[in-house]
């Protein structure tokens, strides 16, 4: 779904509903400067797909699991690989951060921001939670606030000034520190083939070669084994609480899970058409199938948590499904690494 809006410079902005906030914002920033590029292509070129389980970083008292690269990485990598001039800024002081936002808006630029979704009151209360990685675009200043394009919503919204300040300078894990970013210019004729190859090889390295046991394929296996043992280790109630947080990170919070696997499959399909590669098309189909298993893991986990447990739906089954995902993703990324290497 798309709607139109006017920016501070009087330019027409086309708001698109996106699957994910950062890839949606990045795609919109490029389109605003004249380069039509899809959200899946941004996601793939920006090496958005990833996995990490961070037992030492807690959110609502529980370890964080992430199915995507760190906030800001998609924009940074896509911008570098596609070319252009971009500005990124962090702020220690909220007033300076808001003053700079107003100054840039007055030049006619639209501005991407990283925020905490809990403080964005245009969301219904039931959809608001503490998450410091939600990305939006500020289009212009209005009375008592700002007109924003939030890519996960169907149309632009108004955000009160005090809410935006709280959202930009929220505390907690992955504090945004008022992060703002925008393009000054973009390369209207980028080498998409080269950008895709760089994105694919970088993704393969992140999933396969990081030696720490909590990242990439190793991280998926690490978490799967913990899930299998969790009932004996923590007891049923605490094990359910931890499993519920994993599923929430996968299906609700902006860390992706199955949805990111589907988006990466869409990227591989676009890349297959760009390169005329049947191998990339096959990998796209395989990634879709892996996404289906991640979704099955979420369904089985939800039944366990809600105590709608069939005899065979156990923590061992949930962890086993995650181990299947690890095995198939390992083979997929090894094959993708070989295919991408031949495309250079």
C-alpha positions as CSV (number, residue, x, y, z in Angstrom):
1,X,0.0,0.0,0.0
2,X,1.3,3.5,-0.9
3,X,0.1,7.0,0.1
4,X,1.6,10.4,-0.8
5,X,2.8,13.1,1.6
6,X,4.6,16.5,1.4
7,X,8.1,16.9,2.8
8,X,9.5,20.1,4.4
9,X,10.9,21.1,1.1
10,X,7.5,20.9,-0.6
11,X,8.5,17.7,-2.5
12,X,6.1,14.8,-2.9
13,X,7.0,11.7,-0.8
14,X,5.6,8.3,-1.6
15,X,5.0,6.3,1.6
16,X,5.3,2.5,1.2
17,X,4.2,0.0,3.7
18,X,7.3,-2.2,4.3
19,X,8.1,-5.6,5.8
20,X,10.8,-4.3,8.1
21,X,11.6,-0.8,9.4
22,X,15.3,-0.3,8.5
23,X,15.2,-1.9,5.1
24,X,12.0,0.0,4.4
25,X,13.4,3.3,5.5
26,X,16.6,2.8,3.5
27,X,14.7,1.9,0.4
28,X,12.5,5.0,0.8
29,X,15.6,7.2,1.3
30,X,17.1,6.0,-2.0
31,X,13.8,6.3,-3.8
32,X,13.4,9.9,-2.6
33,X,16.7,10.7,-4.3
34,X,15.6,9.1,-7.6
35,X,16.9,5.5,-7.3
36,X,14.1,2.9,-7.5
37,X,15.2,-0.1,-5.5
38,X,13.1,-2.7,-3.7
39,X,13.2,-3.4,0.0
40,X,14.4,-7.0,-0.5
41,X,17.3,-5.8,-2.7
42,X,18.3,-3.3,0.1
43,X,18.0,-6.1,2.7
44,X,20.3,-8.4,0.7
45,X,22.8,-5.8,-0.4
46,X,22.9,-4.5,3.2
47,X,23.6,-8.1,4.5
48,X,20.5,-7.9,6.7
49,X,20.1,-11.6,7.5
50,X,22.0,-12.9,10.5
51,X,21.6,-14.7,13.8
52,X,22.9,-14.1,17.3
53,X,22.0,-15.2,20.8
54,X,23.3,-12.8,23.4
55,X,23.0,-14.4,26.9
56,X,24.9,-11.5,28.5
57,X,22.5,-8.8,27.0
58,X,19.1,-8.8,28.6
59,X,15.8,-7.3,27.5
60,X,12.8,-7.5,30.0
61,X,15.1,-9.6,32.1
62,X,15.8,-12.2,29.4
63,X,18.6,-12.9,26.9
64,X,18.3,-11.3,23.4
65,X,18.1,-13.4,20.3
66,X,18.4,-11.6,17.0
67,X,17.7,-12.9,13.5
68,X,19.2,-9.8,11.7
69,X,22.4,-7.7,11.7
70,X,22.8,-5.0,14.3
71,X,20.6,-1.8,13.9
72,X,22.1,0.6,11.4
73,X,24.2,-2.0,9.5
74,X,21.7,-2.5,6.7
75,X,21.7,1.3,5.9
76,X,25.4,1.7,6.3
77,X,26.4,-1.3,4.1
78,X,23.7,-0.7,1.4
79,X,24.7,3.0,1.2
80,X,28.4,2.1,0.8
81,X,27.8,-0.6,-1.8
82,X,25.3,1.4,-3.9
83,X,27.3,4.6,-3.7
84,X,26.4,8.2,-2.8
85,X,27.0,10.7,-0.1
86,X,25.3,10.1,3.3
87,X,25.3,11.7,6.7
88,X,25.1,9.8,10.0
89,X,25.1,11.4,13.4
90,X,24.8,10.5,17.1
91,X,24.2,13.0,19.9
92,X,24.9,13.0,23.6
93,X,22.6,15.9,24.2
94,X,18.8,15.7,23.3
95,X,18.5,19.5,22.6
96,X,21.4,19.4,20.1
97,X,19.9,16.3,18.5
98,X,16.6,18.0,18.0
99,X,18.1,21.3,16.8
100,X,20.1,19.4,14.2
101,X,17.0,17.5,13.1
102,X,15.1,20.8,12.6
103,X,18.0,22.4,10.8
104,X,18.3,19.5,8.3
105,X,14.5,19.4,7.7
106,X,14.6,23.1,6.8
107,X,17.0,22.3,4.0
108,X,14.3,20.1,2.4
109,X,15.9,16.8,3.4
110,X,13.9,13.9,4.8
111,X,15.7,12.2,7.8
112,X,15.9,8.7,9.0
113,X,15.9,8.1,12.8
114,X,16.5,5.2,15.1
115,X,14.0,5.2,18.0
116,X,12.5,3.2,20.8
117,X,9.0,2.1,19.6
118,X,7.6,2.2,23.2
119,X,7.5,6.0,23.2
120,X,5.9,6.4,19.8
121,X,2.3,7.1,21.0
122,X,0.8,6.9,17.5
123,X,1.1,3.1,17.9
124,X,-1.8,1.5,19.9
125,X,-0.7,0.7,23.4
126,X,-0.8,-3.1,22.8
127,X,1.9,-2.8,20.0
128,X,4.3,-0.7,22.1
129,X,7.2,-2.4,23.8
130,X,10.8,-1.5,24.8
131,X,12.9,-1.9,21.6
132,X,15.6,0.6,20.7
133,X,16.0,-0.4,17.1
134,X,12.9,1.0,15.3
135,X,13.5,3.2,12.3
136,X,11.3,5.9,10.9
137,X,11.5,8.9,8.5
138,X,10.8,12.4,9.5
139,X,9.2,14.3,6.7
140,X,8.5,17.8,8.2
141,X,7.8,19.6,11.4
142,X,4.2,20.4,12.3
143,X,2.6,22.2,15.2
144,X,3.7,20.4,18.5
145,X,5.4,17.7,16.6
146,X,6.6,16.1,13.4
147,X,5.0,14.3,10.4
148,X,6.7,10.9,10.1
149,X,6.7,8.0,7.7
150,X,6.8,4.8,9.7
151,X,7.3,2.0,7.2
152,X,5.4,-0.7,9.2
153,X,2.2,1.4,9.1
154,X,0.0,2.0,6.2
155,X,0.1,5.8,6.1
156,X,2.2,8.7,7.6
157,X,1.5,9.7,11.2
158,X,1.9,12.7,13.5
159,X,4.4,12.3,16.4
160,X,4.4,14.7,19.3
161,X,7.8,16.4,19.9
162,X,8.1,15.1,23.5
163,X,7.4,11.5,22.3
164,X,10.1,11.8,19.6
165,X,12.6,13.1,22.1
166,X,11.9,10.2,24.4
167,X,12.1,7.7,21.5
168,X,15.4,9.1,20.2
169,X,17.1,9.2,23.5
170,X,15.7,6.2,25.3
171,X,17.9,4.2,27.6
172,X,18.6,0.4,27.7
173,X,20.2,-2.1,25.4
174,X,21.3,-0.7,22.0
175,X,20.6,2.9,23.0
176,X,19.9,5.0,19.9
177,X,21.7,8.1,21.2
178,X,19.6,10.2,18.9
179,X,20.9,8.5,15.7
180,X,19.9,10.2,12.5
181,X,20.9,9.6,8.9
182,X,20.0,10.9,5.5
183,X,21.3,10.9,1.9
184,X,22.8,14.0,0.4
185,X,23.1,12.3,-3.0
186,X,22.9,8.8,-4.4
187,X,24.4,7.0,-7.3
188,X,21.6,6.8,-9.8
189,X,23.5,4.1,-11.9
190,X,25.0,1.8,-9.3
191,X,26.7,-1.5,-10.1
192,X,23.9,-3.7,-8.8
193,X,25.7,-6.9,-9.7
194,X,28.8,-5.9,-7.8
195,X,26.7,-4.7,-4.8
196,X,24.7,-8.0,-4.7
197,X,27.9,-10.1,-4.8
198,X,29.4,-8.1,-1.9
199,X,26.2,-8.4,0.1
200,X,26.0,-12.2,-0.5
201,X,29.6,-12.9,0.4
202,X,29.5,-10.7,3.5
203,X,26.3,-12.5,4.7
204,X,27.9,-15.9,4.1
205,X,31.0,-14.9,6.1
206,X,28.8,-13.6,9.0
207,X,26.8,-16.8,9.1
208,X,29.6,-19.3,8.6
209,X,32.9,-17.8,9.7
210,X,32.5,-15.9,13.0
211,X,34.3,-18.1,15.5
212,X,32.3,-17.2,18.5
213,X,29.6,-19.8,19.4
214,X,26.7,-17.4,19.8
215,X,26.7,-16.0,16.2
216,X,25.7,-17.3,12.8
217,X,25.1,-21.0,12.3
218,X,27.0,-21.8,15.5
219,X,24.7,-19.4,17.4
220,X,21.5,-21.2,16.1
221,X,22.9,-24.6,17.3
222,X,24.0,-23.1,20.6
223,X,20.4,-21.8,21.3
224,X,18.7,-24.9,20.0
225,X,20.7,-27.1,22.4
226,X,19.8,-24.7,25.3
227,X,16.1,-25.0,24.4
228,X,16.2,-28.8,24.3
229,X,17.7,-28.8,27.9
230,X,15.8,-25.8,29.2
231,X,12.9,-27.6,31.0
232,X,15.4,-29.7,33.0
233,X,17.6,-26.7,33.6
234,X,15.0,-24.0,34.6
235,X,11.8,-25.9,35.2
236,X,8.7,-25.7,33.0
237,X,7.5,-22.2,33.8
238,X,10.9,-20.5,33.5
239,X,11.7,-22.5,30.3
240,X,8.4,-21.3,28.8
241,X,9.2,-17.7,29.7
242,X,12.6,-18.0,27.9
243,X,11.1,-19.7,24.9
244,X,8.3,-17.1,24.7
245,X,10.9,-14.4,24.6
246,X,12.7,-16.2,21.7
247,X,9.5,-16.5,19.8
248,X,8.6,-12.8,20.5
249,X,12.0,-11.8,19.1
250,X,11.4,-13.9,16.1
251,X,7.8,-13.0,15.2
252,X,7.0,-9.6,16.9
253,X,10.1,-7.5,17.7
254,X,12.0,-6.0,14.8
255,X,14.6,-8.8,14.7
256,X,13.0,-10.8,11.9
257,X,13.0,-14.5,12.2
258,X,11.0,-16.4,9.6
259,X,10.0,-13.1,7.9
260,X,13.6,-12.1,7.3
261,X,14.2,-15.5,5.7
262,X,11.3,-14.9,3.3
263,X,12.7,-11.4,2.6
264,X,16.1,-12.8,1.8
265,X,14.5,-15.4,-0.4
266,X,12.9,-12.5,-2.3
267,X,16.3,-10.9,-2.6
268,X,17.8,-14.1,-4.0
269,X,15.0,-14.3,-6.5
270,X,15.6,-10.7,-7.7
271,X,19.4,-11.5,-7.9
272,X,18.6,-14.6,-9.9
273,X,16.8,-12.5,-12.5
274,X,19.6,-9.9,-12.5
275,X,22.3,-12.6,-13.1
276,X,20.2,-15.0,-15.1
277,X,21.2,-17.7,-12.5
278,X,19.1,-20.8,-11.9
279,X,21.3,-21.6,-8.9
280,X,20.3,-18.4,-7.1
281,X,16.7,-19.2,-8.0
282,X,17.0,-22.6,-6.4
283,X,18.6,-21.1,-3.3
284,X,15.7,-18.6,-3.1
285,X,13.3,-21.6,-3.0
286,X,15.4,-23.3,-0.3
287,X,15.4,-20.2,1.8
288,X,11.6,-20.0,1.6
289,X,11.5,-23.6,2.8
290,X,13.8,-22.8,5.7
291,X,11.6,-19.8,6.6
292,X,8.7,-22.3,6.8
293,X,10.6,-24.4,9.4
294,X,11.3,-21.3,11.5
295,X,7.6,-20.5,11.4
296,X,6.8,-24.1,12.4
297,X,9.3,-23.7,15.3
298,X,7.3,-20.6,16.4
299,X,4.0,-22.5,16.3
300,X,5.2,-25.5,18.2
301,X,6.8,-23.2,20.8
302,X,3.5,-21.2,21.2
303,X,1.6,-24.4,21.8
304,X,4.1,-25.4,24.5
305,X,3.9,-22.0,26.2
306,X,0.1,-21.9,26.1
307,X,0.0,-25.5,27.4
308,X,-1.8,-26.7,24.4
309,X,0.7,-29.4,24.2
310,X,0.3,-32.5,22.1
311,X,2.3,-35.4,23.3
312,X,5.0,-34.9,20.6
313,X,5.3,-31.1,21.1
314,X,8.1,-30.7,23.6
315,X,11.1,-28.5,24.2
316,X,13.1,-31.2,22.5
317,X,10.9,-30.9,19.4
318,X,11.2,-27.1,19.3
319,X,14.9,-27.2,19.7
320,X,15.1,-30.0,17.1
321,X,13.3,-27.8,14.5
322,X,15.9,-25.1,15.2
323,X,18.7,-27.6,14.7
324,X,17.1,-28.5,11.3
325,X,17.1,-24.8,10.4
326,X,20.8,-24.6,11.4
327,X,21.8,-27.5,9.2
328,X,19.8,-26.3,6.1
329,X,21.0,-22.7,6.5
330,X,24.6,-23.9,6.8
331,X,24.4,-25.8,3.5
332,X,22.5,-22.9,1.9
333,X,25.1,-20.3,2.8
334,X,28.0,-22.6,1.8
335,X,26.4,-23.1,-1.6
336,X,25.6,-19.3,-1.9
337,X,29.3,-18.5,-1.1
338,X,30.4,-20.8,-4.0
339,X,27.8,-19.4,-6.4
340,X,28.6,-15.8,-5.6
341,X,32.3,-16.5,-5.9
342,X,31.7,-17.7,-9.5
343,X,29.7,-14.6,-10.3
344,X,32.6,-12.2,-9.7
